[in-house]
Each structure stands twice: as C-alpha cells, then as structure tokens.
Amino acid sequence: MKLDRTDVAILEALQAEGRLPNAALAERIGLSQSACSRRLDILEREGVIRGYHARLSNSALGHKMTAIVHISLSGQFEKTLTDFEAAVKRCPNILSCHLMSGEYDYVLRIAAKDLADYERIHRDWLTAMPHVTKINSSFALREVIDRTHMGIDPDLA
C-alpha cells in the first residue's frame, strides 16, 4: 500500500496516542471525521495498523527479569519450524519470537519474575519444545529502550 502524507500523519498521531478519538485525530490532521474514519478503515484492512493495545509494564506485573534466548533446532524443515512455532505460541512468558538467519534458528524475549521463575520456564517450556537441540540464555541487566513509536520513512508519503 502506498502511503500519502495524510496516512503518515494518522500513523504518527496514533503511535504517539493510540486512544485518540476519531474526532480529535481528524482535527489534528485536518480531515473531516468521516474522511479520517475511512482512512483508518483502509489502514486497518490493509494491515498497516495491526491493532490497538494497552502497553503493560512487565515489572509492575511482577516480571522483573527479561531473558533473551537463542534456540537451535535439529533442522529447518517445514514440519520442524511449524512444530516449534506452535509450541512457542502456547508459552505465556514468551513476549516475542523471531526466526533468524545465522548461528541460531530463533531468538526469544521472555519475561520472568526472577531467576527461579526463569528456571521453571526453561525446564517446563523451553526444553520440552519439539526439535530443540541448543538453548543459550542471556539476561538483560537494564532496559535502555523499548520503542513503540516507529519512525516512518518520509519517502512513503
């Protein structure tokens, strides 16, 4: 989908304030409410806007530890990847999972309450996942940045 300047303005406004009512959004970007609503519908239907979410604090919810986990599988056959990805989706502590190029097949970001909780996740979830041959865990000492607002390339407009 080719974005114009108005689409970019809508996306930037919503990234900064996702709960912005349509009337306020329309006023901010200089559109009528109906035109703004139509544009939002198109951006959602085309998958440019993937959803609206409350951003929760892992720490405030008791998950004070973040682990970055590199996983190697026995191979990258379609069934191997499908089986592993289905298992990953069932683990509530896995915040993100990426299929990778390079030495490891996947990188996971995991929220845990503490080291004992991570040990439970490792034992009950990670080692039980199909086709896993190697697990390499690192622990974040401090979060430096966790962006929700993505810069939008001005060439798109």
C-alpha positions as a Markdown table, in Angstrom:
| # | Residue | x | y | z |
|---|---|---|---|---|
| 1 | Met | 0.0 | 0.0 | 0.0 |
| 2 | Lys | 1.4 | 3.4 | -1.0 |
| 3 | Leu | 1.0 | 5.8 | 1.9 |
| 4 | Asp | 0.5 | 9.6 | 1.4 |
| 5 | Arg | 1.3 | 12.4 | 3.8 |
| 6 | Thr | -2.2 | 12.2 | 5.4 |
| 7 | Asp | -1.7 | 8.5 | 6.1 |
| 8 | Val | 1.7 | 9.1 | 7.6 |
| 9 | Ala | 0.2 | 11.9 | 9.8 |
| 10 | Ile | -2.5 | 9.5 | 11.0 |
| 11 | Leu | 0.0 | 6.8 | 11.8 |
| 12 | Glu | 2.3 | 9.1 | 13.7 |
| 13 | Ala | -0.5 | 10.6 | 15.7 |
| 14 | Leu | -1.8 | 7.1 | 16.7 |
| 15 | Gln | 1.7 | 5.9 | 17.6 |
| 16 | Ala | 2.0 | 8.8 | 20.0 |
| 17 | Glu | -1.5 | 8.4 | 21.4 |
| 18 | Gly | -3.3 | 5.2 | 20.4 |
| 19 | Arg | -6.5 | 6.1 | 22.3 |
| 20 | Leu | -7.0 | 9.3 | 20.4 |
| 21 | Pro | -10.7 | 9.6 | 19.4 |
| 22 | Asn | -11.5 | 9.9 | 15.8 |
| 23 | Ala | -12.8 | 13.5 | 16.2 |
| 24 | Ala | -9.5 | 14.6 | 17.8 |
| 25 | Leu | -7.5 | 12.7 | 15.2 |
| 26 | Ala | -9.4 | 14.2 | 12.3 |
| 27 | Glu | -8.9 | 17.7 | 13.8 |
| 28 | Arg | -5.2 | 17.2 | 14.4 |
| 29 | Ile | -4.5 | 16.1 | 10.8 |
| 30 | Gly | -7.0 | 18.4 | 9.1 |
| 31 | Leu | -9.6 | 16.0 | 7.8 |
| 32 | Ser | -13.3 | 15.6 | 8.4 |
| 33 | Gln | -14.3 | 12.9 | 10.8 |
| 34 | Ser | -15.8 | 10.7 | 8.1 |
| 35 | Ala | -12.7 | 11.0 | 5.8 |
| 36 | Cys | -10.5 | 10.2 | 8.8 |
| 37 | Ser | -12.6 | 7.2 | 9.7 |
| 38 | Arg | -12.5 | 5.9 | 6.1 |
| 39 | Arg | -8.7 | 6.3 | 6.0 |
| 40 | Leu | -8.4 | 4.4 | 9.3 |
| 41 | Asp | -10.6 | 1.6 | 8.0 |
| 42 | Ile | -8.3 | 1.3 | 4.9 |
| 43 | Leu | -5.1 | 1.3 | 7.0 |
| 44 | Glu | -6.5 | -1.4 | 9.3 |
| 45 | Arg | -7.9 | -3.5 | 6.4 |
| 46 | Glu | -4.5 | -3.3 | 4.5 |
| 47 | Gly | -2.7 | -4.4 | 7.7 |
| 48 | Val | -0.7 | -1.2 | 8.1 |
| 49 | Ile | -2.4 | -0.8 | 11.5 |
| 50 | Arg | -2.2 | -4.2 | 13.2 |
| 51 | Gly | -4.1 | -3.4 | 16.3 |
| 52 | Tyr | -4.6 | -1.2 | 19.3 |
| 53 | His | -3.1 | -2.3 | 22.7 |
| 54 | Ala | -2.6 | -1.2 | 26.2 |
| 55 | Arg | 1.1 | -1.2 | 27.0 |
| 56 | Leu | 1.6 | -3.0 | 30.2 |
| 57 | Ser | 4.6 | -2.9 | 32.5 |
| 58 | Asn | 6.2 | -6.3 | 33.0 |
| 59 | Ser | 7.9 | -5.1 | 36.1 |
| 60 | Ala | 4.7 | -3.7 | 37.6 |
| 61 | Leu | 3.1 | -7.1 | 37.0 |
| 62 | Gly | 5.9 | -8.9 | 38.8 |
| 63 | His | 8.0 | -9.9 | 35.9 |
| 64 | Lys | 11.2 | -8.1 | 36.8 |
| 65 | Met | 13.5 | -10.2 | 34.6 |
| 66 | Thr | 13.9 | -10.3 | 30.8 |
| 67 | Ala | 15.8 | -13.2 | 29.2 |
| 68 | Ile | 17.0 | -13.2 | 25.6 |
| 69 | Val | 17.1 | -16.8 | 24.5 |
| 70 | His | 18.8 | -18.2 | 21.4 |
| 71 | Ile | 17.4 | -21.5 | 20.2 |
| 72 | Ser | 18.9 | -24.1 | 17.8 |
| 73 | Leu | 16.7 | -26.7 | 16.2 |
| 74 | Ser | 17.5 | -30.1 | 14.7 |
| 75 | Gly | 16.9 | -28.7 | 11.3 |
| 76 | Gln | 14.8 | -26.1 | 9.4 |
| 77 | Phe | 12.4 | -28.4 | 7.7 |
| 78 | Glu | 8.8 | -27.1 | 7.4 |
| 79 | Lys | 7.4 | -29.5 | 10.0 |
| 80 | Thr | 10.3 | -28.7 | 12.4 |
| 81 | Leu | 9.6 | -25.0 | 12.2 |
| 82 | Thr | 5.8 | -25.4 | 12.4 |
| 83 | Asp | 6.0 | -27.7 | 15.4 |
| 84 | Phe | 8.4 | -25.4 | 17.3 |
| 85 | Glu | 6.4 | -22.2 | 16.5 |
| 86 | Ala | 3.1 | -23.8 | 17.6 |
| 87 | Ala | 4.8 | -24.7 | 21.0 |
| 88 | Val | 6.2 | -21.1 | 21.4 |
| 89 | Lys | 2.7 | -19.7 | 20.9 |
| 90 | Arg | 1.4 | -21.7 | 23.9 |
| 91 | Cys | 4.0 | -20.3 | 26.4 |
| 92 | Pro | 2.6 | -17.2 | 28.0 |
| 93 | Asn | 6.0 | -15.9 | 29.1 |
| 94 | Ile | 7.4 | -15.6 | 25.6 |
| 95 | Leu | 6.9 | -12.0 | 24.6 |
| 96 | Ser | 8.4 | -12.2 | 21.1 |
| 97 | Cys | 9.9 | -14.9 | 18.8 |
| 98 | His | 11.9 | -14.3 | 15.6 |
| 99 | Leu | 13.1 | -16.8 | 13.0 |
| 100 | Met | 16.7 | -15.9 | 12.4 |
| 101 | Ser | 19.5 | -16.3 | 9.9 |
| 102 | Gly | 22.9 | -17.1 | 11.3 |
| 103 | Glu | 24.1 | -19.4 | 14.1 |
| 104 | Tyr | 20.7 | -19.8 | 15.9 |
| 105 | Asp | 17.3 | -20.6 | 14.4 |
| 106 | Tyr | 15.2 | -18.4 | 16.8 |
| 107 | Val | 15.6 | -15.6 | 19.2 |
| 108 | Leu | 13.0 | -15.3 | 22.0 |
| 109 | Arg | 12.3 | -12.5 | 24.5 |
| 110 | Ile | 11.0 | -13.9 | 27.8 |
| 111 | Ala | 9.5 | -12.2 | 30.9 |
| 112 | Ala | 10.2 | -13.9 | 34.2 |
| 113 | Lys | 9.5 | -13.0 | 37.8 |
| 114 | Asp | 13.0 | -13.9 | 38.9 |
| 115 | Leu | 15.8 | -16.5 | 38.3 |
| 116 | Ala | 13.7 | -19.3 | 39.8 |
| 117 | Asp | 10.8 | -18.5 | 37.6 |
| 118 | Tyr | 13.1 | -18.5 | 34.6 |
| 119 | Glu | 14.4 | -21.9 | 35.6 |
| 120 | Arg | 10.8 | -23.1 | 35.7 |
| 121 | Ile | 10.1 | -21.7 | 32.2 |
| 122 | His | 13.4 | -23.2 | 30.9 |
| 123 | Arg | 12.5 | -26.6 | 32.4 |
| 124 | Asp | 8.8 | -26.8 | 31.7 |
| 125 | Trp | 8.6 | -25.0 | 28.4 |
| 126 | Leu | 11.9 | -24.4 | 26.6 |
| 127 | Thr | 13.5 | -27.9 | 27.0 |
| 128 | Ala | 10.1 | -29.5 | 26.3 |
| 129 | Met | 9.7 | -27.8 | 22.9 |
| 130 | Pro | 10.0 | -30.0 | 19.9 |
| 131 | His | 13.2 | -30.3 | 17.9 |
| 132 | Val | 15.3 | -28.1 | 20.3 |
| 133 | Thr | 19.0 | -29.0 | 20.3 |
| 134 | Lys | 20.5 | -26.0 | 22.0 |
| 135 | Ile | 19.4 | -23.2 | 24.3 |
| 136 | Asn | 21.5 | -20.1 | 25.1 |
| 137 | Ser | 20.1 | -17.7 | 27.6 |
| 138 | Ser | 21.2 | -14.2 | 28.4 |
| 139 | Phe | 19.7 | -11.9 | 31.0 |
| 140 | Ala | 19.0 | -8.2 | 30.5 |
| 141 | Leu | 20.6 | -6.1 | 33.2 |
| 142 | Arg | 18.7 | -2.9 | 32.3 |
| 143 | Glu | 16.3 | -1.8 | 29.6 |
| 144 | Val | 17.7 | 1.1 | 27.6 |
| 145 | Ile | 15.0 | 1.5 | 25.0 |
| 146 | Asp | 11.8 | -0.3 | 24.1 |
| 147 | Arg | 10.2 | 1.7 | 21.3 |
| 148 | Thr | 6.6 | 1.6 | 20.4 |
| 149 | His | 6.8 | 4.6 | 18.1 |
| 150 | Met | 8.5 | 3.7 | 14.8 |
| 151 | Gly | 9.8 | 6.4 | 12.6 |
| 152 | Ile | 8.0 | 6.5 | 9.2 |
| 153 | Asp | 10.1 | 6.9 | 6.1 |
| 154 | Pro | 9.2 | 10.3 | 4.6 |
| 155 | Asp | 9.6 | 8.7 | 1.1 |
| 156 | Leu | 6.5 | 6.7 | 1.7 |
| 157 | Ala | 4.5 | 9.9 | 1.6 |
